[in-house]
């Protein structure tokens, strides 16, 4: 009986010690707050694209061009890294009830890690340039707004 109690006590002591060590590793040291500066977080670049399709554009043509737009995420490869450089693309059809769309029916938001990546996409990326040429067949008007998240001045 005495051995069983000692074993149970030893088990509880080891479990408590392990829990304490795990907890201490998960909590940053106060010295880190003083000695290690936090890295500067650079806000993403958001590239907002609005489309107004030409009158008479078929739903199939809209689906094709919007699918191509979403496919740019994987298709656009940066020449120096040889990897996709668009962080994300999302989009959809307008559902606003405010009647302020001025004919724009579809919206896309692309996110880039840097202005340089966004600039390469807009000015030089051959896949994007080819997409823009294809889109002119069905897109009447395009509106683009870029912003850096959280920067208002």
N, C-alpha and C positions, 0 to 999 in steps of 0.2 A: 504494500500500500504506500509506503514511504517512497519507494522508487517511482511509482506511478505519479505521485504528487511532484517529485523533483523533475520528472520528464515533462509533465504538463507545464510546470513553472518555466523550465528551460525553453519549451516551445513558445510560450507566450512572450518571453523575453526576446527571443530571436525574431518573432513576428513583429513585435513593437519596434525593435531596432531597425529591421528592414523597412518598415513603413516610414520611420523617421528619416532614414537615409534617402529613400525615394522622394519624400516630401522636400527635403533640403536641396536635392538636385533640381527640382522643378521650380524652386523659388530663386529668382536672380539675386545675386549677392549685392548688398548695398555698395560695396566697393566698385562694382561694375558701373553703377549709376554715376559715381564720381570720376572714375578713371577712363572709361570707355565712352567716347562721344557717340550719340546715336547717329546712324547714317542718315544723310539727307534723303528724304523721300521726294522723288520728282513725280509730280502728278502725270497721269496718262494724258495723251492727246486724243480727244474724241473728235471724230470726223463724221458729221451728220449730213446725209445725202437724202434729198427729197426728189421724187420723180412725179411728173405728170405725163401720162401716156397719151399718145396720139389718139384722136377719135377713130373708132373702128378697129382698134387693136384687139385681137382676140384674147380670150382668157388663157389659151394655150401659149400665145406669144408672151403674155405677161408672166406666166409661170416659168417659161424658159429663161427670160432675162433676169427675173428675180432669183432663180436658182443659180444662174451664172454669177450674179452679184454675191450671193452667199458663198459660192465656191471659191471666190478670190482668197478667202482665209487660208486655204491650203495651196492654192495655185500660185500665189505671189511669193516668189523665192528671192531673198536678198542675195545679191551677187557676191558679197564678201563673206557671208556666213553660210551660204548655200542651204539656208533653212527658212521656213515661213517666218515672216516678221510681223504680220498683223496679229495682234493679241486676240481680238475677237471681232465677230460681225454678228449683228442681229438686225432684225427688221420685220416689217409687216405692213398690212394695208391699213390706211387711215380709218379710225372709228370715232373721231372727235365729233362732238355735238355743237361745237362753238361756231361752225361755219366760217372759219378764218383760214382755210387751207389754200385759198387762191388757186384751186385746180390741182394741187398736189394730192396724189392718192396713195403713194407708198413712201415709207421712210426706212432708212438704214442708219445704223450707228456702228462705225468701225472704231476700234481702239488701237492706238499705237503706243509703244514704249517711249518713243522720243519724237521730237520734231523732225529729226533727220530721217527717220523711217517714214513718217508721213510725207515729207518732201520727196523722198525717193518714189513712193507710191504714186503721188500726184504727177510728178514731172517725168519720171523715167521708166517705171516698171513696164516692161513690154506686155505682160499679161493684162495689166490694167488698161493700157493703151488699146489693146485689141478688144477688150470688153467695151470701152467707150465707143469704139467704131461700130460694134455690133448693136449697142444700145440706141444709137442714133436712128436706126430703122423704126423703132417703136416708141421712143421717148420724145415727147414734145418739148418739155422744159425740165431743167435740173436746177436745184438750188442746193448750195453747200455752205455749211457753217462749221468751223473748227473752233474748239476751245480746249483749254487746259483746265482739268477738273479742279475746282476750288479757287481758281485765280480770277478775281473780279476787278483788278486794277492794273 
